[in-house]
Amino acid sequence: MPSKLAIYPGSFDPVTNGHIDIIVRGLKIFDRIVVGILNNPAKNALFSVEERKEMLRASLKGFTSVEIDTFDGLLVDYALQRGAQAILRGMRAVSDFEYEFQMALMNRRLNREIQTVFLMTGLRWIFTSSSIIKEAARFGGNINGMVPKIVQHKLKQKFTPASHLP
Ligand code: PNS
């Protein structure tokens, strides 16, 4: 039987435990998952693509069926190029629905061979987003347990003035 591959695309600026949860659960459906970091210089990201890649790699160490990659251009073209059958996305609250629905329909219009598969976010992660975590971390808020340890460390580094570092 041919192995099933999904692309899990996103900005991952930075990766959260909500993302990790989707990947781990996605592996129960797909044989392999390629995490595709969108390389979009127009978007004002906190972390460089290389930093995001490094954090994802460290957070998913030991998951041999997961690959971390970057892409630019259209997601469906990238999925086709990688030989994926599906795009995997997590869905949180109702607020995600409209954007996700629009994107899934557009992607389907662009390539009908690639299916979008949604997994409902685990209840624990329903309010977790990269943006809200960055906001909390920027002002010294406690983000313990919301992101992998390496991300917590990197956020602390980003938001600690150089003069305060040991
Ligand atoms: O984590 P995000 O920012 O919600 O991820 C959005 C992402 C990367 C999945 C989306 O912006 C994307 O796929 N961009 C590539 C361009 C594209 O194919 N857009 C959708 C159809 S127009």
Backbone and ligand atoms as CSV (ligand in chain L), in Angstrom:
chain,resi,resn,atom,element,x,y,z
A,1,MET,N,N,0.849,-1.198,0.000
A,1,MET,CA,C,0.000,0.000,0.000
A,1,MET,C,C,0.888,1.253,0.000
A,2,PRO,N,N,0.622,2.230,-0.891
A,2,PRO,CA,C,1.483,3.425,-0.897
A,2,PRO,C,C,1.345,4.188,0.415
A,3,SER,N,N,2.453,4.781,0.842
A,3,SER,CA,C,2.396,5.476,2.140
A,3,SER,C,C,1.724,6.831,1.971
A,4,LYS,N,N,1.001,7.226,3.006
A,4,LYS,CA,C,0.233,8.473,2.956
A,4,LYS,C,C,1.048,9.607,3.570
A,5,LEU,N,N,1.186,10.648,2.769
A,5,LEU,CA,C,1.984,11.799,3.205
A,5,LEU,C,C,1.109,13.046,3.289
A,6,ALA,N,N,1.270,13.778,4.375
A,6,ALA,CA,C,0.549,15.059,4.504
A,6,ALA,C,C,1.544,16.186,4.716
A,7,ILE,N,N,1.181,17.341,4.195
A,7,ILE,CA,C,1.951,18.555,4.482
A,7,ILE,C,C,1.223,19.271,5.615
A,8,TYR,N,N,1.955,19.638,6.634
A,8,TYR,CA,C,1.382,20.452,7.709
A,8,TYR,C,C,2.016,21.847,7.572
A,9,PRO,N,N,1.304,22.763,6.893
A,9,PRO,CA,C,1.917,24.062,6.593
A,9,PRO,C,C,1.609,25.105,7.666
A,10,GLY,N,N,2.448,26.112,7.715
A,10,GLY,CA,C,2.165,27.202,8.650
A,10,GLY,C,C,3.325,28.161,8.750
A,11,SER,N,N,3.130,29.166,9.591
A,11,SER,CA,C,4.189,30.151,9.825
A,11,SER,C,C,5.111,29.668,10.941
A,12,PHE,N,N,4.550,29.014,11.938
A,12,PHE,CA,C,5.308,28.475,13.070
A,12,PHE,C,C,6.269,29.515,13.657
A,13,ASP,N,N,5.720,30.656,13.979
A,13,ASP,CA,C,6.546,31.780,14.463
A,13,ASP,C,C,6.169,32.136,15.903
A,14,PRO,N,N,6.445,31.290,16.872
A,14,PRO,CA,C,7.143,30.005,16.835
A,14,PRO,C,C,6.153,28.852,16.944
A,15,VAL,N,N,6.715,27.617,16.898
A,15,VAL,CA,C,5.882,26.420,17.080
A,15,VAL,C,C,5.352,26.405,18.519
A,16,THR,N,N,4.102,25.961,18.672
A,16,THR,CA,C,3.489,25.873,20.011
A,16,THR,C,C,3.177,24.404,20.320
A,17,ASN,N,N,2.782,24.142,21.540
A,17,ASN,CA,C,2.388,22.767,21.886
A,17,ASN,C,C,1.105,22.365,21.167
A,18,GLY,N,N,0.319,23.353,20.760
A,18,GLY,CA,C,-0.887,23.073,19.964
A,18,GLY,C,C,-0.489,22.481,18.612
A,19,HIS,N,N,0.549,23.054,17.987
A,19,HIS,CA,C,1.040,22.515,16.708
A,19,HIS,C,C,1.556,21.082,16.904
A,20,ILE,N,N,2.325,20.895,17.970
A,20,ILE,CA,C,2.918,19.563,18.223
A,20,ILE,C,C,1.805,18.526,18.389
A,21,ASP,N,N,0.753,18.916,19.104
A,21,ASP,CA,C,-0.389,18.020,19.325
A,21,ASP,C,C,-1.014,17.578,17.991
A,22,ILE,N,N,-1.154,18.538,17.070
A,22,ILE,CA,C,-1.740,18.211,15.758
A,22,ILE,C,C,-0.823,17.245,14.996
A,23,ILE,N,N,0.480,17.482,15.067
A,23,ILE,CA,C,1.427,16.611,14.344
A,23,ILE,C,C,1.365,15.181,14.912
A,24,VAL,N,N,1.412,15.081,16.234
A,24,VAL,CA,C,1.404,13.757,16.878
A,24,VAL,C,C,0.114,13.008,16.534
A,25,ARG,N,N,-1.011,13.721,16.568
A,25,ARG,CA,C,-2.280,13.067,16.239
A,25,ARG,C,C,-2.388,12.789,14.741
A,26,GLY,N,N,-1.785,13.674,13.934
A,26,GLY,CA,C,-1.789,13.480,12.481
A,26,GLY,C,C,-1.064,12.197,12.087
A,27,LEU,N,N,-0.073,11.823,12.892
A,27,LEU,CA,C,0.694,10.611,12.592
A,27,LEU,C,C,-0.132,9.343,12.798
A,28,LYS,N,N,-1.295,9.482,13.412
A,28,LYS,CA,C,-2.189,8.325,13.554
A,28,LYS,C,C,-2.980,8.113,12.253
A,29,ILE,N,N,-2.976,9.142,11.405
A,29,ILE,CA,C,-3.702,9.044,10.127
A,29,ILE,C,C,-2.720,8.867,8.965
A,30,PHE,N,N,-1.626,9.635,9.027
A,30,PHE,CA,C,-0.666,9.637,7.918
A,30,PHE,C,C,0.612,8.894,8.300
A,31,ASP,N,N,1.254,8.286,7.284
A,31,ASP,CA,C,2.514,7.582,7.553
A,31,ASP,C,C,3.646,8.570,7.776
A,32,ARG,N,N,3.590,9.666,7.004
A,32,ARG,CA,C,4.648,10.685,7.126
A,32,ARG,C,C,4.012,12.067,7.086
A,33,ILE,N,N,4.645,12.988,7.803
A,33,ILE,CA,C,4.180,14.381,7.765
A,33,ILE,C,C,5.389,15.265,7.465
A,34,VAL,N,N,5.210,16.161,6.508
A,34,VAL,CA,C,6.235,17.175,6.244
A,34,VAL,C,C,5.694,18.488,6.802
A,35,VAL,N,N,6.407,19.040,7.749
A,35,VAL,CA,C,6.028,20.339,8.300
A,35,VAL,C,C,6.616,21.393,7.354
A,36,GLY,N,N,5.745,22.150,6.711
A,36,GLY,CA,C,6.192,23.137,5.721
A,36,GLY,C,C,6.115,24.544,6.304
A,37,ILE,N,N,7.267,25.128,6.542
A,37,ILE,CA,C,7.302,26.504,7.067
A,37,ILE,C,C,7.233,27.449,5.881
A,38,LEU,N,N,6.238,28.335,5.887
A,38,LEU,CA,C,6.128,29.287,4.779
A,38,LEU,C,C,7.232,30.336,4.893
A,39,ASN,N,N,7.991,30.448,3.816
A,39,ASN,CA,C,9.074,31.425,3.772
A,39,ASN,C,C,8.512,32.688,3.124
A,40,ASN,N,N,8.018,33.579,3.949
A,40,ASN,CA,C,7.353,34.775,3.435
A,40,ASN,C,C,8.019,36.040,3.980
A,41,PRO,N,N,8.973,36.585,3.208
A,41,PRO,CA,C,9.716,37.748,3.707
A,41,PRO,C,C,8.813,38.958,3.959
A,42,ALA,N,N,7.626,38.971,3.323
A,42,ALA,CA,C,6.716,40.109,3.487
A,42,ALA,C,C,6.097,40.116,4.885
A,43,LYS,N,N,6.035,38.945,5.530
A,43,LYS,CA,C,5.408,38.852,6.845
A,43,LYS,C,C,6.435,39.210,7.912
A,44,ASN,N,N,6.008,40.049,8.830
A,44,ASN,CA,C,6.933,40.511,9.849
A,44,ASN,C,C,7.079,39.465,10.951
A,45,ALA,N,N,7.990,38.537,10.753
A,45,ALA,CA,C,8.125,37.442,11.717
A,45,ALA,C,C,9.102,37.803,12.826
A,46,LEU,N,N,8.889,37.207,13.989
A,46,LEU,CA,C,9.820,37.426,15.108
A,46,LEU,C,C,11.080,36.591,14.894
A,47,PHE,N,N,10.883,35.340,14.460
A,47,PHE,CA,C,12.011,34.433,14.263
A,47,PHE,C,C,12.295,34.245,12.779
A,48,SER,N,N,13.572,34.080,12.448
A,48,SER,CA,C,13.930,33.816,11.054
A,48,SER,C,C,13.465,32.392,10.711
A,49,VAL,N,N,13.397,32.096,9.429
A,49,VAL,CA,C,12.970,30.763,9.005
A,49,VAL,C,C,13.920,29.707,9.581
A,50,GLU,N,N,15.216,30.033,9.594
A,50,GLU,CA,C,16.208,29.089,10.142
A,50,GLU,C,C,15.961,28.829,11.622
A,51,GLU,N,N,15.641,29.886,12.370
A,51,GLU,CA,C,15.370,29.719,13.805
A,51,GLU,C,C,14.116,28.864,14.014
A,52,ARG,N,N,13.102,29.115,13.191
A,52,ARG,CA,C,11.843,28.359,13.306
A,52,ARG,C,C,12.079,26.880,13.001
A,53,LYS,N,N,12.916,26.655,11.986
A,53,LYS,CA,C,13.263,25.285,11.589
A,53,LYS,C,C,13.977,24.576,12.742
A,54,GLU,N,N,14.909,25.283,13.329
A,54,GLU,CA,C,15.708,24.707,14.422
A,54,GLU,C,C,14.810,24.354,15.619
A,55,MET,N,N,13.860,25.242,15.940
A,55,MET,CA,C,12.966,24.992,17.075
A,55,MET,C,C,12.054,23.791,16.792
A,56,LEU,N,N,11.573,23.706,15.551
A,56,LEU,CA,C,10.708,22.573,15.187
A,56,LEU,C,C,11.498,21.263,15.246
A,57,ARG,N,N,12.726,21.300,14.707
A,57,ARG,CA,C,13.578,20.098,14.710
A,57,ARG,C,C,13.804,19.615,16.129
A,58,ALA,N,N,14.156,20.543,17.011
A,58,ALA,CA,C,14.450,20.169,18.399
A,58,ALA,C,C,13.184,19.654,19.092
A,59,SER,N,N,12.051,20.271,18.815
A,59,SER,CA,C,10.801,19.889,19.477
A,59,SER,C,C,10.301,18.524,18.999
A,60,LEU,N,N,10.693,18.147,17.767
A,60,LEU,CA,C,10.173,16.897,17.202
A,60,LEU,C,C,11.268,15.840,17.062
A,61,LYS,N,N,12.320,16.023,17.848
A,61,LYS,CA,C,13.448,15.083,17.821
A,61,LYS,C,C,12.915,13.682,18.171
A,62,GLY,N,N,13.304,12.699,17.410
A,62,GLY,CA,C,12.854,11.334,17.711
A,62,GLY,C,C,11.648,10.927,16.874
A,63,PHE,N,N,10.969,11.892,16.271
A,63,PHE,CA,C,9.834,11.571,15.387
A,63,PHE,C,C,10.391,11.347,13.974
A,64,THR,N,N,10.712,10.081,13.690
A,64,THR,CA,C,11.400,9.789,12.430
A,64,THR,C,C,10.495,9.962,11.201
A,65,SER,N,N,9.174,9.986,11.412
A,65,SER,CA,C,8.258,10.129,10.271
A,65,SER,C,C,7.917,11.590,9.998
A,66,VAL,N,N,8.582,12.492,10.704
A,66,VAL,CA,C,8.294,13.919,10.504
A,66,VAL,C,C,9.534,14.604,9.931
A,67,GLU,N,N,9.302,15.374,8.872
A,67,GLU,CA,C,10.394,16.133,8.252
A,67,GLU,C,C,10.062,17.618,8.363
A,68,ILE,N,N,11.080,18.424,8.579
A,68,ILE,CA,C,10.858,19.868,8.639
A,68,ILE,C,C,11.436,20.480,7.367
A,69,ASP,N,N,10.620,21.285,6.699
A,69,ASP,CA,C,11.057,21.849,5.422
A,69,ASP,C,C,10.522,23.277,5.320
A,70,THR,N,N,10.944,23.991,4.295
A,70,THR,CA,C,10.405,25.332,4.056
A,70,THR,C,C,9.854,25.370,2.638
A,71,PHE,N,N,8.931,26.287,2.406
A,71,PHE,CA,C,8.428,26.434,1.041
A,71,PHE,C,C,8.052,27.884,0.799
A,72,ASP,N,N,7.982,28.224,-0.497
A,72,ASP,CA,C,7.382,29.515,-0.854
A,72,ASP,C,C,6.487,29.281,-2.054
A,73,GLY,N,N,5.711,30.280,-2.409
A,73,GLY,CA,C,4.760,30.092,-3.507
A,73,GLY,C,C,3.501,29.405,-3.011
A,74,LEU,N,N,2.800,28.784,-3.939
A,74,LEU,CA,C,1.514,28.169,-3.594
A,74,LEU,C,C,1.695,26.858,-2.831
A,75,LEU,N,N,0.885,26.713,-1.794
A,75,LEU,CA,C,0.931,25.501,-0.977
A,75,LEU,C,C,0.612,24.241,-1.783
A,76,VAL,N,N,-0.405,24.328,-2.650
A,76,VAL,CA,C,-0.780,23.121,-3.414
A,76,VAL,C,C,0.348,22.689,-4.370
A,77,ASP,N,N,1.097,23.665,-4.895
A,77,ASP,CA,C,2.221,23.325,-5.782
A,77,ASP,C,C,3.298,22.597,-4.993
A,78,TYR,N,N,3.513,23.103,-3.788
A,78,TYR,CA,C,4.514,22.478,-2.921
A,78,TYR,C,C,4.071,21.051,-2.545
A,79,ALA,N,N,2.790,20.914,-2.220
A,79,ALA,CA,C,2.253,19.601,-1.835
A,79,ALA,C,C,2.424,18.608,-2.993
A,80,LEU,N,N,2.142,19.079,-4.192
A,80,LEU,CA,C,2.275,18.239,-5.379
A,80,LEU,C,C,3.732,17.830,-5.594
A,81,GLN,N,N,4.596,18.814,-5.460
A,81,GLN,CA,C,6.031,18.580,-5.647
A,81,GLN,C,C,6.555,17.566,-4.631
A,82,ARG,N,N,5.996,17.589,-3.414
A,82,ARG,CA,C,6.448,16.643,-2.378
A,82,ARG,C,C,5.742,15.293,-2.475
A,83,GLY,N,N,4.766,15.183,-3.360
A,83,GLY,CA,C,4.032,13.928,-3.517
A,83,GLY,C,C,3.037,13.683,-2.392
A,84,ALA,N,N,2.538,14.776,-1.790
A,84,ALA,CA,C,1.584,14.633,-0.676
A,84,ALA,C,C,0.167,14.464,-1.202
A,85,GLN,N,N,-0.636,13.734,-0.434
A,85,GLN,CA,C,-2.050,13.554,-0.799
A,85,GLN,C,C,-2.924,14.545,-0.048
A,86,ALA,N,N,-2.374,15.096,1.035
A,86,ALA,CA,C,-3.234,15.932,1.882
A,86,ALA,C,C,-2.484,17.090,2.516
A,87,ILE,N,N,-3.291,18.077,2.899
A,87,ILE,CA,C,-2.810,19.217,3.688
A,87,ILE,C,C,-3.461,19.035,5.048
A,88,LEU,N,N,-2.665,19.079,6.084
A,88,LEU,CA,C,-3.189,18.905,7.442
A,88,LEU,C,C,-3.255,20.277,8.116
A,89,ARG,N,N,-4.408,20.581,8.709
A,89,ARG,CA,C,-4.542,21.847,9.443
A,89,ARG,C,C,-5.268,21.583,10.756
A,90,GLY,N,N,-4.928,22.366,11.760
A,90,GLY,CA,C,-5.633,22.285,13.034
A,90,GLY,C,C,-6.704,23.362,13.048
A,91,MET,N,N,-7.794,23.083,13.716
A,91,MET,CA,C,-8.872,24.087,13.816
A,91,MET,C,C,-9.151,24.314,15.293
A,92,ARG,N,N,-9.082,25.588,15.694
A,92,ARG,CA,C,-9.355,25.892,17.101
A,92,ARG,C,C,-10.810,26.330,17.234
A,93,ALA,N,N,-11.017,27.522,17.705
A,93,ALA,CA,C,-12.390,27.985,17.938
A,93,ALA,C,C,-13.067,28.349,16.611
A,94,VAL,N,N,-14.314,28.774,16.705
A,94,VAL,CA,C,-15.110,29.156,15.530
A,94,VAL,C,C,-14.390,30.241,14.728
A,95,SER,N,N,-13.624,31.075,15.434
A,95,SER,CA,C,-12.933,32.189,14.779
A,95,SER,C,C,-11.968,31.707,13.690
A,96,ASP,N,N,-11.469,30.496,13.792
A,96,ASP,CA,C,-10.560,29.961,12.769
A,96,ASP,C,C,-11.320,29.547,11.510
A,97,PHE,N,N,-12.607,29.267,11.679
A,97,PHE,CA,C,-13.347,28.560,10.646
A,97,PHE,C,C,-13.369,29.280,9.297
A,98,GLU,N,N,-13.704,30.563,9.315
A,98,GLU,CA,C,-13.887,31.281,8.058
A,98,GLU,C,C,-12.607,31.297,7.212
A,99,TYR,N,N,-11.513,31.621,7.867
A,99,TYR,CA,C,-10.216,31.676,7.183
A,99,TYR,C,C,-9.828,30.294,6.651
A,100,GLU,N,N,-9.999,29.287,7.495
A,100,GLU,CA,C,-9.613,27.923,7.107
A,100,GLU,C,C,-10.491,27.400,5.967
A,101,PHE,N,N,-11.775,27.727,6.041
A,101,PHE,CA,C,-12.736,27.290,5.038
A,101,PHE,C,C,-12.378,27.908,3.679
A,102,GLN,N,N,-12.097,29.217,3.723
A,102,GLN,CA,C,-11.722,29.964,2.515
A,102,GLN,C,C,-10.453,29.367,1.893
A,103,MET,N,N,-9.470,29.118,2.745
A,103,MET,CA,C,-8.196,28.603,2.267
A,103,MET,C,C,-8.361,27.185,1.694
A,104,ALA,N,N,-9.131,26.360,2.393
A,104,ALA,CA,C,-9.337,24.978,1.935
A,104,ALA,C,C,-10.053,24.970,0.585
A,105,LEU,N,N,-11.051,25.854,0.431
A,105,LEU,CA,C,-11.801,25.887,-0.833
A,105,LEU,C,C,-10.937,26.413,-1.973
A,106,MET,N,N,-10.116,27.397,-1.671
A,106,MET,CA,C,-9.210,27.948,-2.686
A,106,MET,C,C,-8.194,26.891,-3.112
A,107,ASN,N,N,-7.647,26.194,-2.120
A,107,ASN,CA,C,-6.667,25.149,-2.432
A,107,ASN,C,C,-7.305,24.031,-3.250
A,108,ARG,N,N,-8.557,23.734,-2.946
A,108,ARG,CA,C,-9.267,22.684,-3.687
A,108,ARG,C,C,-9.518,23.121,-5.131
A,109,ARG,N,N,-9.801,24.416,-5.275
A,109,ARG,CA,C,-10.025,24.950,-6.618
A,109,ARG,C,C,-8.720,24.884,-7.428
A,110,LEU,N,N,-7.616,25.117,-6.749
A,110,LEU,CA,C,-6.315,25.124,-7.424
A,110,LEU,C,C,-5.835,23.712,-7.769
A,111,ASN,N,N,-6.170,22.771,-6.907
A,111,ASN,CA,C,-5.785,21.386,-7.173
A,111,ASN,C,C,-6.739,20.421,-6.457
A,112,ARG,N,N,-7.592,19.785,-7.237
A,112,ARG,CA,C,-8.630,18.919,-6.648
A,112,ARG,C,C,-8.095,17.599,-6.139
A,113,GLU,N,N,-6.848,17.307,-6.460
A,113,GLU,CA,C,-6.269,16.025,-6.036
A,113,GLU,C,C,-5.799,16.077,-4.580
A,114,ILE,N,N,-5.633,17.283,-4.061
A,114,ILE,CA,C,-5.091,17.404,-2.698
A,114,ILE,C,C,-6.201,17.741,-1.711
A,115,GLN,N,N,-6.348,16.882,-0.725
A,115,GLN,CA,C,-7.439,17.050,0.247
A,115,GLN,C,C,-6.944,17.784,1.485
A,116,THR,N,N,-7.786,18.664,2.016
A,116,THR,CA,C,-7.438,19.299,3.285
A,116,THR,C,C,-8.112,18.520,4.411
A,117,VAL,N,N,-7.308,18.120,5.378
A,117,VAL,CA,C,-7.823,17.364,6.521
A,117,VAL,C,C,-7.668,18.227,7.767
A,118,PHE,N,N,-8.781,18.429,8.477
A,118,PHE,CA,C,-8.734,19.247,9.697
A,118,PHE,C,C,-8.800,18.363,10.930
A,119,LEU,N,N,-7.985,18.682,11.896
A,119,LEU,CA,C,-8.106,18.040,13.206
A,119,LEU,C,C,-8.509,19.119,14.192
A,120,MET,N,N,-9.499,18.819,15.018
A,120,MET,CA,C,-9.890,19.799,16.032
A,120,MET,C,C,-8.782,19.857,17.073
A,121,THR,N,N,-8.408,21.052,17.411
A,121,THR,CA,C,-7.365,21.237,18.421
A,121,THR,C,C,-7.816,20.631,19.750
A,122,GLY,N,N,-6.859,20.040,20.458
A,122,GLY,CA,C,-7.174,19.514,21.785
A,122,GLY,C,C,-7.638,20.660,22.686
A,123,LEU,N,N,-8.566,20.372,23.559
A,123,LEU,CA,C,-9.162,21.399,24.421
A,123,LEU,C,C,-8.104,22.234,25.166
A,124,ARG,N,N,-7.020,21.560,25.544
A,124,ARG,CA,C,-5.935,22.244,26.279
A,124,ARG,C,C,-5.331,23.391,25.482
A,125,TRP,N,N,-5.411,23.269,24.143
A,125,TRP,CA,C,-4.692,24.239,23.295
A,125,TRP,C,C,-5.623,25.198,22.572
A,126,ILE,N,N,-6.874,25.207,22.989
A,126,ILE,CA,C,-7.876,25.956,22.239
A,126,ILE,C,C,-7.553,27.461,22.167
A,127,PHE,N,N,-6.914,28.003,23.199
A,127,PHE,CA,C,-6.591,29.438,23.178
A,127,PHE,C,C,-5.113,29.697,22.894
A,128,THR,N,N,-4.402,28.633,22.518
A,128,THR,CA,C,-2.962,28.792,22.270
A,128,THR,C,C,-2.717,29.198,20.830
A,129,SER,N,N,-2.015,30.309,20.650
A,129,SER,CA,C,-1.603,30.695,19.303
A,129,SER,C,C,-0.209,31.301,19.405
A,130,SER,N,N,0.519,31.250,18.301
A,130,SER,CA,C,1.875,31.820,18.309
A,130,SER,C,C,1.809,33.298,18.687
A,131,SER,N,N,0.811,34.025,18.166
A,131,SER,CA,C,0.751,35.471,18.431
A,131,SER,C,C,0.502,35.775,19.902
A,132,ILE,N,N,-0.419,35.038,20.517
A,132,ILE,CA,C,-0.751,35.336,21.910
A,132,ILE,C,C,0.425,34.970,22.821
A,133,ILE,N,N,1.144,33.926,22.437
A,133,ILE,CA,C,2.315,33.511,23.211
A,133,ILE,C,C,3.424,34.557,23.109
A,134,LYS,N,N,3.621,35.087,21.900
A,134,LYS,CA,C,4.650,36.112,21.716
A,134,LYS,C,C,4.312,37.347,22.541
A,135,GLU,N,N,3.032,37.695,22.523
A,135,GLU,CA,C,2.576,38.873,23.263
A,135,GLU,C,C,2.830,38.694,24.766
A,136,ALA,N,N,2.460,37.524,25.290
A,136,ALA,CA,C,2.657,37.263,26.719
A,136,ALA,C,C,4.149,37.266,27.052
A,137,ALA,N,N,4.942,36.590,26.198
A,137,ALA,CA,C,6.384,36.474,26.467
A,137,ALA,C,C,7.074,37.837,26.404
A,138,ARG,N,N,6.616,38.674,25.487
A,138,ARG,CA,C,7.206,40.013,25.329
A,138,ARG,C,C,7.160,40.809,26.631
A,139,PHE,N,N,6.053,40.607,27.384
A,139,PHE,CA,C,5.897,41.365,28.620
A,139,PHE,C,C,6.191,40.528,29.861
A,140,GLY,N,N,6.929,39.434,29.642
A,140,GLY,CA,C,7.390,38.634,30.771
A,140,GLY,C,C,6.336,37.709,31.364
A,141,GLY,N,N,5.234,37.471,30.632
A,141,GLY,CA,C,4.173,36.573,31.130
A,141,GLY,C,C,4.632,35.120,31.163
A,142,ASN,N,N,3.953,34.344,31.990
A,142,ASN,CA,C,4.310,32.935,32.137
A,142,ASN,C,C,3.695,32.088,31.012
A,143,ILE,N,N,4.545,31.501,30.195
A,143,ILE,CA,C,4.046,30.686,29.070
A,143,ILE,C,C,4.435,29.222,29.259
A,144,ASN,N,N,4.722,28.898,30.487
A,144,ASN,CA,C,5.119,27.528,30.828
A,144,ASN,C,C,4.081,26.506,30.360
A,145,GLY,N,N,4.527,25.467,29.676
A,145,GLY,CA,C,3.626,24.388,29.260
A,145,GLY,C,C,2.867,24.690,27.975
A,146,MET,N,N,3.026,25.907,27.438
A,146,MET,CA,C,2.285,26.239,26.211
A,146,MET,C,C,3.128,26.023,24.956
A,147,VAL,N,N,4.444,26.019,25.169
A,147,VAL,CA,C,5.372,25.835,24.043
A,147,VAL,C,C,6.459,24.846,24.461
A,148,PRO,N,N,7.125,24.215,23.479
A,148,PRO,CA,C,8.245,23.351,23.841
A,148,PRO,C,C,9.319,24.160,24.593
A,149,LYS,N,N,10.110,23.452,25.394
A,149,LYS,CA,C,11.134,24.111,26.239
A,149,LYS,C,C,12.076,24.996,25.424
A,150,ILE,N,N,12.500,24.502,24.259
A,150,ILE,CA,C,13.445,25.274,23.441
A,150,ILE,C,C,12.824,26.605,23.011
A,151,VAL,N,N,11.526,26.595,22.744
A,151,VAL,CA,C,10.844,27.823,22.303
A,151,VAL,C,C,10.770,28.810,23.467
A,152,GLN,N,N,10.480,28.266,24.640
A,152,GLN,CA,C,10.412,29.114,25.837
A,152,GLN,C,C,11.765,29.817,26.031
A,153,HIS,N,N,12.825,29.033,25.853
A,153,HIS,CA,C,14.184,29.549,26.017
A,153,HIS,C,C,14.487,30.631,24.965
A,154,LYS,N,N,14.138,30.344,23.718
A,154,LYS,CA,C,14.430,31.294,22.625
A,154,LYS,C,C,13.618,32.575,22.777
A,155,LEU,N,N,12.385,32.454,23.261
A,155,LEU,CA,C,11.548,33.640,23.458
A,155,LEU,C,C,12.163,34.516,24.553
A,156,LYS,N,N,12.634,33.850,25.580
A,156,LYS,CA,C,13.254,34.582,26.692
A,156,LYS,C,C,14.474,35.356,26.175
A,157,GLN,N,N,15.268,34.672,25.338
A,157,GLN,CA,C,16.454,35.321,24.752
A,157,GLN,C,C,16.066,36.529,23.917
A,158,LYS,N,N,14.995,36.361,23.095
A,158,LYS,CA,C,14.559,37.445,22.197
A,158,LYS,C,C,14.133,38.673,22.980
A,159,PHE,N,N,13.437,38.418,24.088
A,159,PHE,CA,C,12.839,39.538,24.814
A,159,PHE,C,C,13.643,40.012,26.018
A,160,THR,N,N,14.859,39.446,26.187
A,160,THR,CA,C,15.704,39.931,27.273
A,160,THR,C,C,16.714,40.902,26.677
A,161,PRO,N,N,16.729,42.136,27.152
A,161,PRO,CA,C,17.714,43.078,26.615
A,161,PRO,C,C,19.131,42.524,26.791
A,162,ALA,N,N,19.983,42.733,25.790
A,162,ALA,CA,C,21.345,42.178,25.787
A,162,ALA,C,C,22.068,42.455,27.107
A,163,SER,N,N,21.831,43.609,27.691
A,163,SER,CA,C,22.551,43.998,28.913
A,163,SER,C,C,22.146,43.112,30.108
A,164,HIS,N,N,20.986,42.425,29.994
A,164,HIS,CA,C,20.522,41.575,31.100
A,164,HIS,C,C,20.998,40.137,30.977
A,165,LEU,N,N,21.598,39.809,29.819
A,165,LEU,CA,C,22.006,38.412,29.618
A,165,LEU,C,C,23.291,38.130,30.385
A,166,PRO,N,N,23.410,36.876,30.910
A,166,PRO,CA,C,24.625,36.574,31.688
A,166,PRO,C,C,25.862,36.559,30.776
L,1,PNS,O1,O,0.252,29.445,10.305
L,1,PNS,P1,P,-0.521,30.235,9.280
L,1,PNS,O2,O,0.092,31.611,9.134
L,1,PNS,O3,O,-1.993,30.272,9.558
L,1,PNS,O4,O,-0.325,29.461,7.868
L,1,PNS,C1,C,-0.868,29.983,6.688
L,1,PNS,C2,C,-0.365,29.211,5.456
L,1,PNS,C3,C,1.159,29.172,5.424
L,1,PNS,C4,C,-0.884,27.783,5.516
L,1,PNS,C5,C,-0.925,29.928,4.194
L,1,PNS,O5,O,-0.661,31.297,4.274
L,1,PNS,C6,C,-0.354,29.394,2.875
L,1,PNS,O6,O,-0.576,28.272,2.524
L,1,PNS,N1,N,0.394,30.249,2.158
L,1,PNS,C7,C,0.998,29.911,0.874
L,1,PNS,C8,C,0.253,30.572,-0.290
L,1,PNS,C9,C,-1.020,29.801,-0.591
L,1,PNS,O7,O,-0.959,28.758,-1.186
L,1,PNS,N2,N,-2.161,30.322,-0.067
L,1,PNS,C10,C,-3.469,29.650,-0.100
L,1,PNS,C11,C,-4.199,29.715,-1.396
L,1,PNS,S1,S,-4.259,31.288,-2.153
